[in-house]
Amino acid sequence: MAKTASMAEGIKELEQSAQILLAEFETKRRRLCEQMASSGLAAVQLQRTENIAWLTAGRVDRRVLLPSATGIATILVLRGGDAFYFAPDNEARRLAEEDFAGLPFTAITTPWHTADFSAKMRSLAGDGRIAADIGPEGGALLLEHRASLADTEVDRYRWLGRNTAEVTVNVLNSLQPGVTEGTMAARVASGLLERGIEPSVLLMAADDRVLRYKHAVAQNATLEHFGMLNLCSRRWGLCISITRFVHFGPLPQRLTEAFAVAGEVNARLLAATKAGATSAELFATAADTYALLGHRGEEQHHHQGGATGYAEREWLATPAGKERVMNNQAFAWNPSVAGGKVEETVLLRDGAIELLTGTPDLPVVSTKTGDLTTQSAGVLVR
């Protein structure tokens, strides 16, 4: 009971006073209005959960249908700054009293069976152009705005990373031979949900499935010797990625070597994650490191990760990628080879890498890259 109360207090503190919440919102609204003015837009319409969470300082991020990419409410911001949300009236009371409380939005609701707001949005925006974040090109609408995190966002991210890592370690320590992948997933999900965190990825694998598949969606295999917890979590719209492993009995040499390779690639990717670096340059870093270590072409078998934040991956490092690293941006690299994998969530902050998913009680693989020593998560051997 005491732990639950402490958790609730920690969340309440992070969700800030009304004044701080409003200040973050106003900063983001101003940036959005400046974008509209420079682009000749009359309004911006937001339906995607990552954009709504970003604009509302993490306040509005819960979905009724968990797998949905869009929320219950649709937001419209006019170039002059007026902000509205549109929702069916069966959601009106909750949205007003909880999600949008303290934020300067005007609510527009209608009966659930006639919830078409297009005409009202057009009347508010006039004859000008409305940019929407849904559709073929809409997903990138606020990508650059979401990239560089404010201090209040960083505080929330640190809490989310720490608590996700704690749940991961607790579950890892609870595993025993005979447990199924489904049970592994259930324990992770339960641990996250108890802390007010939603699981968004649950890739659990045992033994041969760890070696065979890069994305081992949990089936019903039974853990004998080698187990993997690979998960993503969400709160306040922010996303954490983490992977950890357990092995019962001595770790085979081939796995020791595989984790050394993954750790080396991870170390070099982190060293190369500097403001201004391009997606293509980071991809080349991974490819060159695999080749140097005798695993040429390994980067072709699975993506190596990339920027994170309000999506599990805001962008992936690709051979021709033009995206650039920004200060105060989060990253989740996930190099892997032959059963060995490293996946963490980190923050680039003023030239330094801050680990958000540290698990100091678990084994690490140390890699020296120039003057930098990187400690990547290894395998818990029991």
N, C-alpha and C positions, 0 to 999 in steps of 0.2 A: 504493500500500500504506500509506504514512504517513497519508494522508487518511482511509482506512478505519479505521485503528487509532485515530486521533484522534476520529473519529465514535463509535466504540464506547466510548471512554473518557468522552466527553461524555454518552452515554446512561447508562452505568453510574453516573456521578456524580449524574445527575438521578433515578435510580431509588432513590437514598437508601440510608442504612444501615438495618438491620433495626429499629433503635430509632425512627428518624424515620418509617419506613413504618408501624410499629405505632401510633405516636402519632396519625397521620392517620386510620388505621382506627378507633381507639378513640374519637376525637372524633365520627366519623360514626356509629358504632354507638350511642353515647350519645344523639345527636340522634334516631336512628331509634327507640330505646327510649322516649324522651320522647314522640314522636309516637304510638307505640302506646298508651302509658299514657293520654294525653289523649283518644285516640279510642276507647278501649275495645277495642283489638285484642289478640288473643293472640299473633299472629305476622304477619310480612310475608314473602311469597314473591316472589323476584326471578328473572326469566328474561331480561329485556331487557338487551342488552349495555351500554347506557349506564348503567343502574342498577348493574349488577354492577361495571363499571369504576369508577364513582364510589365505591361502598362500599369496594372493595379498593385504593383509592389508585392506580388505574390499572394495578394488577398483572394483573388478569384481564380482558383486553380482546380477546384474539385469538379469532376464530371459525374453525371448520373450513370451513363453507360461508360464504364471504365475504358474499353478499347477505343472509344470514339476520339477522333482527332479534333472535334469541335465541342464547345461547351453548350450549355442550355441557353445562355444569353449571347446576343450579338451586340457588339459595341460599334458606335459610330462617333467619330470625332471630326468636327468641322474645322476648317482652316483657321477660323477665328478662336478656336479653343473650346467651344461648347461640346460637351460630352453626353452621350445618351447610351442607355442600354435597352435592348428590345428583348422581351421574353413573354411566353405564355403566362396567363394570369394565375395558373395553378402554382407557378414558381415565384410569384411576385413577393409574397410576404417574406419568405426565407431569403431571397436575394436582397431585399431592402434591409432586413434586420441583421443579416450576417455578412454575406459576400461584399456588398457595396456599401455597407455602413461606414460612414466617415469619409467617403469619397464623393466628390462633387459631380455626380451623374444624375441626369434626369431619366426617370424610368418611363418606358412606354410599353404597355402590356395590352394583350388582347386575348380573347378566349382561345384555349389550346387548339380547338378545331378550325380556327381561322388565322393561324399564326403566320401570315404573310406580311412582312413589313416593308417590302420593296417600294411601294408607293409612298409610304410615310418617309422613308429615307430619302427618296428622290425629292420630295417637297422640302425637306430640311436642307438638302445640299444645293437646291436650285438646279440650274442648267449645267453646272460644272461637272468635271470628271470625278468619279468616285473610284478609288483604288481599293481592291478587296484582297484579302490574304488567302482566299480559296481560288482554285482554278489552276491552269497549267503553270503560270508563273508566280502565283500568289505566295507560295511558300517562302520565297526569299524577301518578301516585302520589308520585314523589320530585322533581317538577319544581321546587318551591321550594327543596328541599335542594340541588339541583344548581346553583342559580342563582349564589350568591355563593361565589366561589372562594377557597380557602385559599392561603397563600403558597407552599406546596409545589406546588399545582396551577398557580399562576401561573408558577412557574419552569419547569415542564414545558411550559406553553403557549407561553412565550417561545421555548423551543428549537424547538418544532414550527412556530411561525410563521416564525421566521428561516430554518429549513431548507427549509420549503415555498417561501418566497419565493426562496431561492437556486436551487432547482431550476427554478422558473418562469422566472427570468431567464436561466439557462443554456439552457433550451430555446428561449426567445424569441430569444436571440442566435444560436441554431443554425439558425433557419428561413431558408429561401431559396425564391424562387418555384419552383413545381414540386412541392413537398412536399404530401402528401395529409393530410387531416384524421386519417386512421387512424394515419399516422406521427407526427403531432403528439401524439396521445393516447398512443401507444406510448412516445415519448420522455419524456413527463411521468411516466407510470406507472413506467418503468424508473428514472428519476432518484429518484423517491420511494422505491421499494422498496429501492434500493441503500442508502438511509439508514434503513431500518427503518420506513418510513412507508407506510401503506396509502392508495391513492387510493380515494375513495368517490364522486366525481363527476368525469367527464371530458367536458366540453362544449367541443368544438373546432369552430371554424367558419372558413370562408374566404370572403372577398369577399361576394357577394350573400347568402349564408346568414347572415352576421353581421347584415345589415340586415333580413332577412325574419323571423327567428325569435328570440324571447327566450331559448328553451332549445334551442340548436342541438346536439343530440346528434351526435357525430362520425359522418359518413357517409364518402363516398369523394371528396368534392370536392377539387380541387387549388388550392392557394394561388397566386394571381397577384399581388395587390397588398395586400389587407387581411386580416390573420389575428388570431384571438382564441384565447387560452388561458384557459379558465374551469374551475376545478377546486376540489375539496374534498379534504382529506387528514385522516387519523386516526392517532393513536397515544395510548396510555394512556387511550383512550376519548374524548379531546378532539378537537375538529373545527376545522379551519381552512378558510376560504373566501378565494379570491383570483382576480381576473381581470386579465389584461394583454393589450395589443394591439401589433401591429407593422404598419407600412405601408411598402411599397416604392414610392418615388417621392413627390413632394410631396403633403402631406395636403390633400384637398379642403376648401374652406371650410365646406361643410355638415357635415363631420365635426369640424372645429375647433369649430364652434358647438355641435354635439351634445355634445362632451366638456365644453365650458364649462357647459352646462346641467346635465349629470349631476354635474359637480363642485360646482355651486352647491347642488343638492339634497343632495348628500352632506355638504357643509359645514354646512348648516342642520340636517340630521338629527343630526350629531355634536354641534352646539351644543345641541340640544334633548335629547340623551341624558343626562339627569340623574336622580339617585336620586329615585324617587317619580313620575316622568313615566309616563303610561299609554300603552299600545299605541295607543289611539285618538288621543291627542294627537300622537304621533309620526307616525301615518298622516296626520293633518291637516297637519302640518308639510310633509310631502312633497307632498301635494295642493296646498296653498297656494303652494308654491314653483314647482311646474310651471305653475300658472295665472299667477303673476306674470311668468314668463318666456315666456309665450305658448304653453304646451303644456298647456292645461287638459284634465283627464281622463286624462293619460298614466299616472297611478297605477293606472288601471283595467285597463291592458293587461298588467301583471305585478306580482307582489308586490315590495315595496320592501326586503325583508329583515326583520331583527329580532334577537332574542336568539339567541346560539349558546352552545356549551359542550360538553356531552356528546351533543348532536345537532346536525346541520348547521344546523337552526333549531329552537331550543327553543320559540319562538313567533314568529309573524309579526305585524307591525303591521297592524291591520285597523280599519275605520271604527268598530266598536263594541267593540274589544278592551279588556279590563279588566286585563290583566297590567300589572304595574308594574316599572319599572327598579329594580335593586338595586345597591348598591355592590359593587365587585369582580366585576361581571358582564361577560361578553363579548358583543359585538355584531358582526353582519355585515350592513351595509346594502348594497343593490345597486341604486341608482337607474339608470335607463337611458332613453334617448330616441334614436330614429333612428340607431342604430349606435353611439352613445356610451354608455359604461357605466363606472361606478366600483364596485368591490367589494373591500373590505378586511375584515380581522378586527381589531377593536380591543377594548380593555379599559377600562371605566370604573373608575378607581381614585382614591378620595378626591376626587371632583369633577373630575378631569383625565382626558382621553382619551389612552391609550397605544396607539400603532400597533404591532401584532404582526407585520404583513406588509410592513414597509417595504422598498422597493427603491430606495435612494438614487441609484443610477447610471442610473435611467430618468427620462424627462421627467415633469414634473408640471404640473398645472393649479392655479394659486394662486387662492384665493377668500377675500375678506375679509368676515367676518360680525361686525359690531360691532368689538370689540377683538381678535377671534380670526382669525388667518390659517390657513386649511386648505390643505394641499397634497395634492391628489388625483392618483392616477396618470393620466398622459396616454398618448400613443401614441409608441412607439419608431419614428422615421422613418429609413429606411435607403435 
